[in-house]
């Protein structure tokens, strides 16, 4: 089986789906054969499908997403690249006010088979790290996906393209050209709304997304030496939320840590905590903690970025906090335990 | 553009229907009436093909949907938020039109959204290699939005088959068009996108129809988009119960004298296609038809839990009609 990066796996899925369904097309800035997308995010698609189906646009995010919504309700299945998650600020009107509402408000007579893919996260080029997925996750009618492995990325992208609803697909730049994984060459889907237990454990549940998933697995392995058995759940799909898997896990472990690379205030992961708290409040008290980025705009200097980013130490600290085994460094870990 | 005698009479019936619809619904406090502006939607959306998409300005949208085949009772039920409406009461039916008739409406209160959606319908036509076009109208206030500039520029660069019609009634709520742009016509903005910009008398239904039909032919033959400004005037408040104190009364009265329905009626009378007695009978019959439809809509049930549809947020594979 081929071993692909996350970037290669996503492009492989899009290529297969465009071959399979002529209604699928891709639109965005600098995605065609002359540039192949930021960070090679559309590599080869322009050559394979030409300018009629891999459509380069002016730098007009509002129009590309707005027009893609219009295309989606009139017989095609667009994939839009909004280059970076920061630029979601430019498209919230067509995405949150129109794409999200059209199926419901049309009385079920229209649907919006749309994928908006966007890059985010601390990556090799050090720009545009902001993770604004929680904006979309807070709006009824949008699905939100954040894969952490190449195999998941391919299966989830295929599901996203085949889904009849608007889907925001978050692509982490730090994972993009990172670890390779065996990815089936043939078409396959991973259903939206199904979390994946990446590592089974008995003592504490860590629910993570994106870059925090490999970090959580690493921490879980490290904590074996301290007799802490960590279960790592990769949500994969933030919306719809796989409540059953998360609640069953926390019912088993009795402890919950949520981890993401965005600000904890208003993070979609708070919804995970609230869901668990509501489900288990009559049966047990669940110690909870969260790990995110520090509540300041994402800083540029490496030294500042390191201070704000979630890391192994902060995650260990949060896990030990819910284990009621405070670590020596927990007292000065601002922004980790709130 | 030649218009046959029977089409002239059909246009007149639609103009009359629009006037009666706007006068009737304009009595509702939250409705945005198009009285005096009817020539723009009627002239724009008459004579299109079944496969074409239209995205009418909310001011005049009901009659535009009726022209596409939607029935008035269901449209009125939408205005009233009834269970029987196309939207099941989930959104206001005065601005959200039935997609089944290829009428794109607003799905949020964000103006400019339909400019994007219509551009997207043209994009679909391109991708699917059909010869369908999209025709969208909007107020001049929208021509100051990013959605206007970005979408027209996008459509221009991709030569998309779409016609952009600015229904310039000279007021965005209370803001005069002259306060919100330095060029003398919205049509002038077309220069910046490298597409034709046409200015027409928006109170002359035949002038609007002719300009739009030429632009539609151009779009259908891969000639790209056109921006048309149809100049008219809002002779009412922004919504039904609002008093336009910011308007000059003399100016408003002068525009009332250019009433598009009366002008078209005079034109048809001069061609001996209509006489005052027939026009009067037609008006009575139209009002009776609308009241009957409205009475039925008023008697329709209010929406309940079934229409709330908490579990119908997402489309399921079976729901995909396309």
Interface residues (C-beta under 8 A of the other chain):
Chain A: X23 X25 X27 X52 X53 X55 X57 X58 X60 X62 X63 X64 X65 X66 X67 X68 X69 X70 X71 X72 X73 X74 X75 X76 X78 X93 X94 X97 X98 X101 X102 X103 X104 X105 X106 X107 X108 X109 X110 X111 X112 X113 X140 X141 X143 X164 X165 X240
Chain B: X53 X85 X86 X87 X88 X90 X91 X96 X98 X99 X100 X104 X107 X108 X109 X110 X112 X113 X115 X116 X117 X118 X119 X120 X121 X123 X124 X125 X126 X127 X128 X134 X146 X147 X150 X151 X153 X154 X157 X158 X309 X312 X313 X314 X315 X316 X317 X319 X320 X321 X322
